[in-house]
């Protein structure tokens, strides 16, 4: 990703305020893994190349080469946390990370795995301005991996460790106000600013011809498609969706469409279901969403859930677990429905209702589209985050 060169108008005394601040974006995910964090980075960079001189520090998932503004660190193939491959502990990675941090003024962290936490520490160590966008709270990723015995003890420890790193920030950006209360209760000492995520409502628009949208991805037009989009990991709880799907009647006329990739064991179990289609990571997510009839978000933990907003923008009726910010913008009986977490029976009942009452489901989808179009915008979100980043440098 290339930033535009700073124009030189010939003045020998170019004022500092005309020089774009050097911004390093650090993330624990990158191509070909397309998730909410990756989409956020893409939308942010697209709108801010005139405001910042942007570089990236990200994991290398294939044979990707470094460029002037794109720095890759090698990842460990042994240790994967919730779909995030952690960086390999090596002098090479350490040198590259330190060099990238030293060369920039603002370190903009996307979290929530080792590279991001380590960069928070180094950013403060080298007296840089450090700002994090909390797409997910660090300790929530660990909950599914902690031993049942002494669970509360280990959860408290992971929470304290996460907060220790978060307090290296000058500012943390959060997707909704409820996250601030949780952070303050856990010991946050730095400032927290709310900046909602957005949706590209032109790209994620309702299908104008549902049958053609289905055949375009290889699904017969008469098939009812129940879909999920996102990372496949334990806390995303996709297996509850699979179990709920298995309980539906009329399996010959149904397809479970999983758009995303992740945990190999979960992916293998999904693929064993004969009428389950798994796409892996794709760039044209909207094409698959437009082929869906119902979208399900079964996650155990979320902050915003960009995938849910994108599905709503496509005019899909949504069934979701009641977690995070979703509980604020999804309204039962108006633009979606909720089901109890990990309850596959209740999920199947909700799906059956949508299949049985297409006019009701269609009304929910219509209202969902209106909600996103009126309330969520990438332009507004990125402008606010840009102001926060400039404020931390004293450039308000």
C-alpha positions, -999 to +999 in steps of 0.1 A: +000+000+000+016+032-011+012+066+004+013+096-020+045+116-019+044+149-002+042+176-028+071+201-028+060+235-040+096+248-042+096+265-008+128+260+012+109+268+044+080+243+042+061+246+074+060+215+096+022+216+096+022+207+059+043+176+064+021+145+068+026+127+102+043+093+098+018+067+109+026+030+115-005+007+115+003-026+133-021-056+129-022-093+137-039-101+105-034-094+068-040-108+033-051-134+024-070-134+057-099-110+052-117-102+084-132-071+101-098-058+111-084-061+076-115-043+062-111-015+087-075-010+077-084-010+040-112+016+045-091+038+068-061+039+044-082+046+014-095+077+031-064+091+049-035+090+025-037+128+022-035+131+060-008+106+070+023+090+056+012+055+063+032+023+067+021-012+078+036-038+101+017-071+096+021-109+096+035-127+065+011-155+055+027-163+022+057-153+001+051-116+005+079-091-001+086-060+020+082-026+003+090+010+015+056+012+034+048-025+039+068-045+065+061-082+071+070-102+102+073-140+101+046-159+120+048-191+141+031-221+126+029-238+159+009-212+180-023-199+166-048-181+189-083-180+178-074-178+141-046-152+147-011-166+139+013-151+165+046-137+154+077-159+156+100-149+184+132-141+166+159-114+164+149-107+128+113-099+138+125-079+168+149-058+147+123-052+120+096-042+145+119-018+164+131-002+131+095+004+119+084+019+152+115+042+154+108+055+119+072+067+127+055+092+150+022+075+157+018+038+163-018+028+155-025-007+169-052-030+156-047-059+181-053-083+197-024-108+195+013-108+203+026-084+175+001-057+186+008-061+224+045-061+218+042-029+196+023-011+223+052-018+247+079-008+222+059+023+211+060+036+247+096+024+251+107+046+222+085+076+233+061+074+203+024+083+204+005+050+208-032+047+198-051+014+197-084+005+181-100-023+202-117-045+177-120-071+205-110-071+241-077-091+245-089-114+274-120-125+255-099-144+230-084-164+258-116-175+275-121-206+253-085-217+259-082-214+297-084-246+318-117-252+335-098-257+368-088-223+381-107-207+352-115-175+372-079-171+383-065-174+348-091-151+334-082-124+360-046-128+350-052-125+313-074-095+320-047-078+341-020-086+314-042-071+287-049-040+307-011-036+315-005-034+277-036-012+270-022+013+295+008+018+273-015+037+250-021+074+249-056+068+237-077+037+230-104+040+204-135+019+211-165+010+189-192+018+215-195+034+249-202+001+267-165-010+261-153+020+281-172+009+312-157-025+309-122-011+305-124+014+333-138-013+356-107-035+347-082-007+354-078+015+323-057+046+330-056+062+295-083+081+276-109+061+257-126+077+227-157+062+209-155+058+172-181+036+155-171+014+126-188+019+092-201+001+062-197+007+025-235+008+018-229+010-020-209-021-021-230-040+005-264-035-011-294-058-014-295-082-043-317-070-072-322-106-083-318-132-056-320-162-080-292-148-102-271-140-071-273-177-060-265-192-094-236-168-097-219-186-068-229-221-080-261-226-058-294-235-075-319-207-074-346-226-055-322-234-026-326-214+007-293-202+019-284-197+056-251-179+059-223-168+081-193-145+073-162-140+093-133-158+110-140-194+120-127-199+155-139-212+189-153-178+201-172-173+169-191-204+178-198-215+143-204-251+154-236-240+172-248-227+138-239-260+122-259-279+149-289-256+145-287-261+108-287-299+111-320-297+130-338-279+102-364-298+081-361-300+043-323-304+042-324-311+004-336-275-002-311-258+022-275-248+021-253-236+049-229-210+034-197-203+054-177-173+041-143-173+058-116-195+072-098-203+104-095-232+128-087-263+108-106-287+131-138-266+129-134-262+091-131-300+087-163-305+107-181-280+086-170-296+054-182-330+065-218-316+063-229-325+027-249-293+021-224-269+037-204-247+014-171-232+027-156-205+006-124-197+025-113-161+026-127-141-003-124-105-015-158-102-030-177-109+003-208-089-009-214-114-037-219-142-013-239-122+012-263-112-016-269-149-023-280-155+013-316-156+025-307-154+062-276-143+081-266-158+114-240-144+139-236-171+166-205-155+182-198-158+220-180-124+220-181-093+197-175-056+199-191-042+167-194-072+144-187-056+111-199-087+093-234-083+109-236-047+098-226-057+063-253-084+062-279-058+074-267-034+047-274-062+022-310-062+034-307-096+051-328-107+081-303-114+109-304-139+138-276-132+163-265-140+198-270-110+221-233-098+225-214-066+224-226-037+204-249-059+183-274-057+212-276-019+206-282-018+168-301-050+163-337-047+175-358-078+181-388-080+158-378-048+139-346-055+121-336-090+134-339-116+161-317-129+190-311-164+202-295-176+235-258-182+231-248-218+223-285-228+221-287-246+187-324-256+193-336-221+197-315-210+168-331-236+146-366-225+157-357-189+147-344-200+113-375-221+107-397-191+115-378-169+089-381-197+063-418-202+071-427-165+071-408-148+042-428-116+044-418-112+081-382-120+073-382-096+044-395-068+065-367-073+090-342-072+062-357-039+048-355-023+082-319-036+087-308-019+055-324+014+066-307+012+100-272+008+086-277+034+058-288+060+083-265+053+113-232+039+100-207+055+076-170+049+069-165+085+060-178+097+094-159+070+113-126+076+096-128+114+100-133+110+138-104+085+141-082+109+121-090+137+144-081+115+174-048+106+158-039+142+151-050+153+185-025+129+201+002+148+182-012+182+193-024+190+157-060+198+165 
